[in-house]
Amino acid sequence: MSQSGRSTVSRRGNDILIRCHVQPGARKDEIRGLHGDRVHIRIAAPAVDGHANMRLRSFVARLFGLPKTQVHLQRGERSRDKVVRVEDAGELPAEFLAVLS
């Protein structure tokens, strides 16, 4: 993890920021790898009325083993390119480490 603003995953104090590219309307929630310098995440919810964003927060929270209230969209609410902030994240889950290595 780097401290630079352009890295895929960075730490800010106890929080982790994840730059991701989100593909709504998928069959299942999953991390597909990298999309440029972003984590490619497929979400099984449509990009309508914020459903994909809510599902993204739930998916990331589940991977970290945290409540959804600790996962926030820092940037990109209406875009496929987003920055997700995970409060008091601890360690990065294996699913993220696998695509970053």
N, C-alpha and C positions, 0 to 999 in steps of 0.2 A: 504494500500500500504506500502510496506517495502522498505528500502534503500539497502537491501542486493542484491548481484549480482545474486542470485539464485531464487529470488521471481518471481512469475508469472507476476506481474505488479509492476514497481518501477518508482520513479520520480527522474530525474536528472535535477535540476534547474527547468526551465519551461517546460521541455520535459518529456514525459512519454514513458517508454520502456515496451513493451509487448512481453513476450515470448509466441510463438504460434506454434501449429502443424497445418500445412495447408494440406488439402486434395483437390487436383485439380480434375477437371472433374466432379464436382457435378451438380445437376440440378439447384441449385440456390445458391447464396451467403448467408451464414448464420453462426452464432456462434452456435455450437452444445453442448458446455459444456466444460469440462476439459478433457485433455488427459495427464494423469500424473500430472505434475506441469505446464502444458502449456494450453493456451486457444485453443480449437479445432475449427478451422475455415474451413468451406467447401467453395470452390470457383468454380464458374461456368465458368471455362476456363481451357484449357489443359496446362499441364506442358511442353509446347513446345515454344521455342524462347522467353521465358520470359513473355508469356501471363498471366500465373497464378500470377506471381509477380506483374505485372501491375494492374491486376484486384484486387489483395489483397490490394494494395495501395489505389486504388479507393474506395473499400469497407470500409476500415478503415477510410479514409478521410470523406466519406459520414456519417458514424456513429458519428464522432466527429464534423461534420458540418464545416470542414476545406477544403481548396484547397488541391489537391493531392500533390502539391509541398512541403507541410509540413509533408508528411509521407514518411519515408525512411526505406529501409531494412538495418538494422545495421549489421546483420549477417544472413547467411543461404541462400544466393541467389540460390544455387543449391541443397538445402536440403528441406525436409518437415518441419524440425524444424528451426524456424526463430526467430529473434528478430526484432521487428518493433519499430522504434522511431517516435514519433509524436511530432513535434516542437510546442512550445507554446500551449500546449494541453488544458489547463484549467481543467475542471472536466472530470472524466471518464464517458462515456455514460452508460445509464441504461442497455444496452445489455451486457456490460462487467461486470457491478456490479452484475447482476443477476446470472452469472455463478461463480462469486468469493465469493458469500455469502453462 
